[in-house]
């Protein structure tokens, strides 16, 4: 059995899932370090990578953790 690598969304893709503008997500990240309880991974190139599994949980109404 092969373990599946974690999947991530860009900030633009993440914002589209929540139907908000990317700036809204970036502003929340700057102020609180998260958006909707989801903390991104900061990549070496300074981009943010948002975990798909946490996004799916929040959209189902669960806690991101």
Biopython code that builds the backbone (N, CA, C, O; Angstrom):
import numpy as np
from Bio.PDB.StructureBuilder import StructureBuilder

atoms = [
    (1, "UNK", "N", (0.840, -1.172, 0.000)),
    (1, "UNK", "CA", (0.000, 0.000, 0.000)),
    (1, "UNK", "C", (0.891, 1.242, 0.000)),
    (1, "UNK", "O", (1.808, 1.362, 0.813)),
    (2, "UNK", "N", (0.616, 2.137, -0.896)),
    (2, "UNK", "CA", (1.421, 3.337, -1.037)),
    (2, "UNK", "C", (0.720, 4.506, -0.359)),
    (2, "UNK", "O", (-0.465, 4.752, -0.585)),
    (3, "UNK", "N", (1.473, 5.227, 0.479)),
    (3, "UNK", "CA", (0.858, 6.379, 1.136)),
    (3, "UNK", "C", (0.800, 7.546, 0.158)),
    (3, "UNK", "O", (1.716, 7.756, -0.637)),
    (4, "UNK", "N", (-0.275, 8.288, 0.230)),
    (4, "UNK", "CA", (-0.485, 9.390, -0.691)),
    (4, "UNK", "C", (0.130, 10.654, -0.109)),
    (4, "UNK", "O", (-0.076, 10.967, 1.064)),
    (5, "UNK", "N", (0.883, 11.380, -0.926)),
    (5, "UNK", "CA", (1.495, 12.629, -0.480)),
    (5, "UNK", "C", (0.400, 13.666, -0.241)),
    (5, "UNK", "O", (-0.620, 13.669, -0.931)),
    (6, "UNK", "N", (0.615, 14.543, 0.737)),
    (6, "UNK", "CA", (-0.388, 15.586, 0.981)),
    (6, "UNK", "C", (-0.545, 16.482, -0.234)),
    (6, "UNK", "O", (0.426, 16.781, -0.929)),
    (7, "UNK", "N", (-1.774, 16.906, -0.483)),
    (7, "UNK", "CA", (-2.043, 17.801, -1.611)),
    (7, "UNK", "C", (-2.263, 19.207, -1.064)),
    (7, "UNK", "O", (-2.747, 19.393, 0.052)),
    (8, "UNK", "N", (-1.897, 20.182, -1.876)),
    (8, "UNK", "CA", (-1.999, 21.570, -1.458)),
    (8, "UNK", "C", (-2.620, 22.419, -2.554)),
    (8, "UNK", "O", (-2.577, 22.066, -3.732)),
    (9, "UNK", "N", (-3.203, 23.558, -2.143)),
    (9, "UNK", "CA", (-3.762, 24.541, -3.060)),
    (9, "UNK", "C", (-2.953, 25.824, -2.957)),
    (9, "UNK", "O", (-2.402, 26.144, -1.904)),
    (10, "UNK", "N", (-2.889, 26.551, -4.061)),
    (10, "UNK", "CA", (-2.303, 27.886, -4.013)),
    (10, "UNK", "C", (-3.295, 28.807, -3.298)),
    (10, "UNK", "O", (-4.439, 28.423, -3.058)),
    (11, "UNK", "N", (-2.861, 30.003, -2.965)),
    (11, "UNK", "CA", (-3.755, 30.954, -2.299)),
    (11, "UNK", "C", (-4.928, 31.314, -3.198)),
    (11, "UNK", "O", (-6.052, 31.449, -2.714)),
    (12, "UNK", "N", (-4.690, 31.471, -4.497)),
    (12, "UNK", "CA", (-5.778, 31.784, -5.427)),
    (12, "UNK", "C", (-6.800, 30.649, -5.487)),
    (12, "UNK", "O", (-8.005, 30.897, -5.480)),
    (13, "UNK", "N", (-6.319, 29.407, -5.547)),
    (13, "UNK", "CA", (-7.224, 28.250, -5.582)),
    (13, "UNK", "C", (-7.983, 28.121, -4.261)),
    (13, "UNK", "O", (-9.177, 27.823, -4.238)),
    (14, "UNK", "N", (-7.268, 28.349, -3.173)),
    (14, "UNK", "CA", (-7.877, 28.288, -1.839)),
    (14, "UNK", "C", (-8.990, 29.318, -1.713)),
    (14, "UNK", "O", (-10.075, 28.998, -1.229)),
    (15, "UNK", "N", (-8.734, 30.549, -2.143)),
    (15, "UNK", "CA", (-9.735, 31.617, -2.076)),
    (15, "UNK", "C", (-10.955, 31.259, -2.915)),
    (15, "UNK", "O", (-12.086, 31.517, -2.501)),
    (16, "UNK", "N", (-10.745, 30.677, -4.072)),
    (16, "UNK", "CA", (-11.860, 30.290, -4.940)),
    (16, "UNK", "C", (-12.750, 29.248, -4.250)),
    (16, "UNK", "O", (-13.971, 29.287, -4.398)),
    (17, "UNK", "N", (-12.153, 28.327, -3.505)),
    (17, "UNK", "CA", (-12.936, 27.315, -2.786)),
    (17, "UNK", "C", (-13.863, 27.957, -1.756)),
    (17, "UNK", "O", (-14.976, 27.479, -1.534)),
    (18, "UNK", "N", (-13.406, 29.033, -1.130)),
    (18, "UNK", "CA", (-14.192, 29.713, -0.101)),
    (18, "UNK", "C", (-14.985, 30.894, -0.657)),
    (18, "UNK", "O", (-15.680, 31.595, 0.078)),
    (19, "UNK", "N", (-14.866, 31.100, -1.971)),
    (19, "UNK", "CA", (-15.604, 32.168, -2.659)),
    (19, "UNK", "C", (-15.310, 33.549, -2.072)),
    (19, "UNK", "O", (-16.210, 34.358, -1.845)),
    (20, "UNK", "N", (-14.015, 33.789, -1.834)),
    (20, "UNK", "CA", (-13.534, 35.093, -1.381)),
    (20, "UNK", "C", (-12.371, 35.497, -2.283)),
    (20, "UNK", "O", (-11.871, 34.691, -3.068)),
    (21, "UNK", "N", (-11.954, 36.735, -2.165)),
    (21, "UNK", "CA", (-10.815, 37.209, -2.947)),
    (21, "UNK", "C", (-9.513, 36.754, -2.287)),
    (21, "UNK", "O", (-9.444, 36.637, -1.064)),
    (22, "UNK", "N", (-8.483, 36.497, -3.093)),
    (22, "UNK", "CA", (-7.192, 36.089, -2.524)),
    (22, "UNK", "C", (-6.663, 37.084, -1.488)),
    (22, "UNK", "O", (-6.018, 36.687, -0.518)),
    (23, "UNK", "N", (-6.937, 38.371, -1.693)),
    (23, "UNK", "CA", (-6.480, 39.371, -0.740)),
    (23, "UNK", "C", (-7.085, 39.144, 0.645)),
    (23, "UNK", "O", (-6.420, 39.372, 1.655)),
    (24, "UNK", "N", (-8.317, 38.705, 0.698)),
    (24, "UNK", "CA", (-8.983, 38.416, 1.963)),
    (24, "UNK", "C", (-8.240, 37.313, 2.719)),
    (24, "UNK", "O", (-8.047, 37.394, 3.932)),
    (25, "UNK", "N", (-7.832, 36.290, 1.983)),
    (25, "UNK", "CA", (-7.103, 35.171, 2.581)),
    (25, "UNK", "C", (-5.729, 35.643, 3.064)),
    (25, "UNK", "O", (-5.318, 35.322, 4.179)),
    (26, "UNK", "N", (-5.027, 36.398, 2.232)),
    (26, "UNK", "CA", (-3.698, 36.890, 2.605)),
    (26, "UNK", "C", (-3.772, 37.815, 3.824)),
    (26, "UNK", "O", (-2.917, 37.755, 4.708)),
    (27, "UNK", "N", (-4.798, 38.667, 3.865)),
    (27, "UNK", "CA", (-4.953, 39.586, 4.988)),
    (27, "UNK", "C", (-5.205, 38.812, 6.281)),
    (27, "UNK", "O", (-4.629, 39.133, 7.320)),
    (28, "UNK", "N", (-6.056, 37.805, 6.219)),
    (28, "UNK", "CA", (-6.317, 36.982, 7.396)),
    (28, "UNK", "C", (-5.048, 36.260, 7.834)),
    (28, "UNK", "O", (-4.770, 36.158, 9.029)),
    (29, "UNK", "N", (-4.281, 35.761, 6.871)),
    (29, "UNK", "CA", (-3.028, 35.073, 7.204)),
    (29, "UNK", "C", (-2.059, 36.041, 7.892)),
    (29, "UNK", "O", (-1.408, 35.675, 8.870)),
    (30, "UNK", "N", (-1.966, 37.251, 7.394)),
    (30, "UNK", "CA", (-1.060, 38.246, 7.991)),
    (30, "UNK", "C", (-1.505, 38.632, 9.403)),
    (30, "UNK", "O", (-0.672, 38.814, 10.290)),
    (31, "UNK", "N", (-2.804, 38.754, 9.608)),
    (31, "UNK", "CA", (-3.323, 39.177, 10.911)),
    (31, "UNK", "C", (-3.386, 38.053, 11.939)),
    (31, "UNK", "O", (-3.054, 38.257, 13.107)),
    (32, "UNK", "N", (-3.811, 36.864, 11.506)),
    (32, "UNK", "CA", (-4.068, 35.770, 12.446)),
    (32, "UNK", "C", (-3.216, 34.528, 12.213)),
    (32, "UNK", "O", (-3.173, 33.637, 13.062)),
    (33, "UNK", "N", (-2.537, 34.462, 11.067)),
    (33, "UNK", "CA", (-1.732, 33.276, 10.763)),
    (33, "UNK", "C", (-2.547, 32.114, 10.230)),
    (33, "UNK", "O", (-2.043, 30.998, 10.112)),
    (34, "UNK", "N", (-3.822, 32.376, 9.902)),
    (34, "UNK", "CA", (-4.705, 31.316, 9.395)),
    (34, "UNK", "C", (-5.907, 31.935, 8.700)),
    (34, "UNK", "O", (-6.132, 33.142, 8.780)),
    (35, "UNK", "N", (-6.675, 31.092, 8.018)),
    (35, "UNK", "CA", (-7.967, 31.494, 7.454)),
    (35, "UNK", "C", (-8.925, 30.347, 7.714)),
    (35, "UNK", "O", (-8.645, 29.208, 7.341)),
    (36, "UNK", "N", (-10.044, 30.632, 8.344)),
    (36, "UNK", "CA", (-11.071, 29.627, 8.669)),
    (36, "UNK", "C", (-10.483, 28.469, 9.473)),
    (36, "UNK", "O", (-10.922, 27.326, 9.348)),
    (37, "UNK", "N", (-9.486, 28.781, 10.300)),
    (37, "UNK", "CA", (-8.871, 27.751, 11.122)),
    (37, "UNK", "C", (-7.824, 26.922, 10.399)),
    (37, "UNK", "O", (-7.282, 25.976, 10.972)),
    (38, "UNK", "N", (-7.536, 27.257, 9.166)),
    (38, "UNK", "CA", (-6.564, 26.492, 8.370)),
    (38, "UNK", "C", (-5.260, 27.273, 8.308)),
    (38, "UNK", "O", (-5.235, 28.439, 7.916)),
    (39, "UNK", "N", (-4.176, 26.609, 8.702)),
    (39, "UNK", "CA", (-2.846, 27.216, 8.639)),
    (39, "UNK", "C", (-2.102, 26.649, 7.431)),
    (39, "UNK", "O", (-2.021, 25.432, 7.264)),
    (40, "UNK", "N", (-1.559, 27.530, 6.589)),
    (40, "UNK", "CA", (-0.834, 27.056, 5.409)),
    (40, "UNK", "C", (0.609, 26.689, 5.734)),
    (40, "UNK", "O", (1.130, 27.004, 6.804)),
    (41, "UNK", "N", (1.231, 26.019, 4.783)),
    (41, "UNK", "CA", (2.663, 25.746, 4.841)),
    (41, "UNK", "C", (3.328, 26.861, 4.053)),
    (41, "UNK", "O", (2.934, 27.135, 2.919)),
    (42, "UNK", "N", (4.330, 27.507, 4.635)),
    (42, "UNK", "CA", (5.038, 28.561, 3.924)),
    (42, "UNK", "C", (6.213, 27.922, 3.182)),
    (42, "UNK", "O", (7.098, 27.326, 3.795)),
    (43, "UNK", "N", (6.206, 28.055, 1.866)),
    (43, "UNK", "CA", (7.232, 27.459, 1.034)),
    (43, "UNK", "C", (8.485, 28.332, 1.002)),
    (43, "UNK", "O", (8.410, 29.522, 1.310)),
    (44, "UNK", "N", (9.635, 27.764, 0.635)),
    (44, "UNK", "CA", (10.877, 28.544, 0.583)),
    (44, "UNK", "C", (10.797, 29.754, -0.354)),
    (44, "UNK", "O", (11.506, 30.741, -0.158)),
    (45, "UNK", "N", (9.934, 29.676, -1.370)),
    (45, "UNK", "CA", (9.799, 30.798, -2.304)),
    (45, "UNK", "C", (8.792, 31.839, -1.806)),
    (45, "UNK", "O", (8.387, 32.719, -2.565)),
    (46, "UNK", "N", (8.383, 31.741, -0.520)),
    (46, "UNK", "CA", (7.480, 32.659, 0.170)),
    (46, "UNK", "C", (6.016, 32.478, -0.204)),
    (46, "UNK", "O", (5.167, 33.213, 0.302)),
    (47, "UNK", "N", (5.692, 31.530, -1.068)),
    (47, "UNK", "CA", (4.292, 31.253, -1.388)),
    (47, "UNK", "C", (3.686, 30.427, -0.264)),
    (47, "UNK", "O", (4.401, 29.785, 0.505)),
    (48, "UNK", "N", (2.366, 30.450, -0.178)),
    (48, "UNK", "CA", (1.656, 29.666, 0.818)),
    (48, "UNK", "C", (1.013, 28.459, 0.146)),
    (48, "UNK", "O", (0.469, 28.570, -0.953)),
    (49, "UNK", "N", (1.075, 27.319, 0.800)),
    (49, "UNK", "CA", (0.450, 26.095, 0.304)),
    (49, "UNK", "C", (-0.595, 25.673, 1.332)),
    (49, "UNK", "O", (-0.273, 25.382, 2.484)),
    (50, "UNK", "N", (-1.858, 25.644, 0.890)),
    (50, "UNK", "CA", (-2.980, 25.347, 1.778)),
    (50, "UNK", "C", (-3.356, 23.875, 1.643)),
    (50, "UNK", "O", (-3.605, 23.415, 0.529)),
    (51, "UNK", "N", (-3.404, 23.118, 2.748)),
    (51, "UNK", "CA", (-3.686, 21.678, 2.684)),
    (51, "UNK", "C", (-5.131, 21.369, 2.254)),
    (51, "UNK", "O", (-6.090, 21.849, 2.858)),
    (52, "UNK", "N", (-5.257, 20.576, 1.221)),
    (52, "UNK", "CA", (-6.562, 20.213, 0.662)),
    (52, "UNK", "C", (-7.424, 19.474, 1.686)),
    (52, "UNK", "O", (-8.628, 19.717, 1.770)),
    (53, "UNK", "N", (-6.823, 18.582, 2.455)),
    (53, "UNK", "CA", (-7.627, 17.812, 3.415)),
    (53, "UNK", "C", (-8.291, 18.719, 4.448)),
    (53, "UNK", "O", (-9.434, 18.472, 4.834)),
    (54, "UNK", "N", (-7.600, 19.762, 4.904)),
    (54, "UNK", "CA", (-8.188, 20.703, 5.860)),
    (54, "UNK", "C", (-9.308, 21.514, 5.200)),
    (54, "UNK", "O", (-10.335, 21.779, 5.825)),
    (55, "UNK", "N", (-9.110, 21.902, 3.953)),
    (55, "UNK", "CA", (-10.140, 22.650, 3.221)),
    (55, "UNK", "C", (-11.400, 21.802, 3.107)),
    (55, "UNK", "O", (-12.503, 22.290, 3.351)),
    (56, "UNK", "N", (-11.240, 20.541, 2.738)),
    (56, "UNK", "CA", (-12.390, 19.650, 2.580)),
    (56, "UNK", "C", (-13.135, 19.482, 3.906)),
    (56, "UNK", "O", (-14.366, 19.461, 3.928)),
    (57, "UNK", "N", (-12.386, 19.360, 5.021)),
    (57, "UNK", "CA", (-13.037, 19.217, 6.328)),
    (57, "UNK", "C", (-13.856, 20.453, 6.673)),
    (57, "UNK", "O", (-14.998, 20.336, 7.116)),
    (58, "UNK", "N", (-13.282, 21.637, 6.474)),
    (58, "UNK", "CA", (-13.987, 22.880, 6.806)),
    (58, "UNK", "C", (-15.228, 23.047, 5.925)),
    (58, "UNK", "O", (-16.283, 23.454, 6.411)),
    (59, "UNK", "N", (-15.106, 22.741, 4.653)),
    (59, "UNK", "CA", (-16.263, 22.876, 3.755)),
    (59, "UNK", "C", (-17.378, 21.882, 4.097)),
    (59, "UNK", "O", (-18.539, 22.111, 3.758)),
    (60, "UNK", "N", (-17.027, 20.783, 4.765)),
    (60, "UNK", "CA", (-18.048, 19.826, 5.232)),
    (60, "UNK", "C", (-18.628, 20.252, 6.575)),
    (60, "UNK", "O", (-19.558, 19.618, 7.074)),
    (61, "UNK", "N", (-18.086, 21.329, 7.172)),
    (61, "UNK", "CA", (-18.579, 21.809, 8.450)),
    (61, "UNK", "C", (-17.849, 21.262, 9.649)),
    (61, "UNK", "O", (-18.311, 21.404, 10.781)),
    (62, "UNK", "N", (-16.713, 20.637, 9.415)),
    (62, "UNK", "CA", (-15.919, 20.087, 10.504)),
    (62, "UNK", "C", (-14.826, 21.081, 10.908)),
    (62, "UNK", "O", (-14.659, 22.123, 10.274)),
    (63, "UNK", "N", (-14.096, 20.753, 11.954)),
    (63, "UNK", "CA", (-12.991, 21.582, 12.402)),
    (63, "UNK", "C", (-11.757, 21.249, 11.558)),
    (63, "UNK", "O", (-11.507, 20.086, 11.243)),
    (64, "UNK", "N", (-10.993, 22.278, 11.197)),
    (64, "UNK", "CA", (-9.847, 22.106, 10.312)),
    (64, "UNK", "C", (-8.733, 21.266, 10.929)),
    (64, "UNK", "O", (-8.178, 20.392, 10.262)),
    (65, "UNK", "N", (-8.401, 21.519, 12.188)),
    (65, "UNK", "CA", (-7.260, 20.936, 12.895)),
    (65, "UNK", "C", (-6.294, 20.378, 11.975)),
    (65, "UNK", "O", (-5.270, 19.846, 12.403)),
]
sb = StructureBuilder()
sb.init_structure("model")
sb.init_model(0)
sb.init_chain("A")
sb.init_seg("    ")
for serial, (resi, resn, name, xyz) in enumerate(atoms, 1):
    if name == "N":
        sb.init_residue(resn, " ", resi, " ")
    sb.init_atom(name, np.array(xyz, "f"), 0.0, 1.0, " ", f" {name:<3s}", serial, name[0])
structure = sb.get_structure()
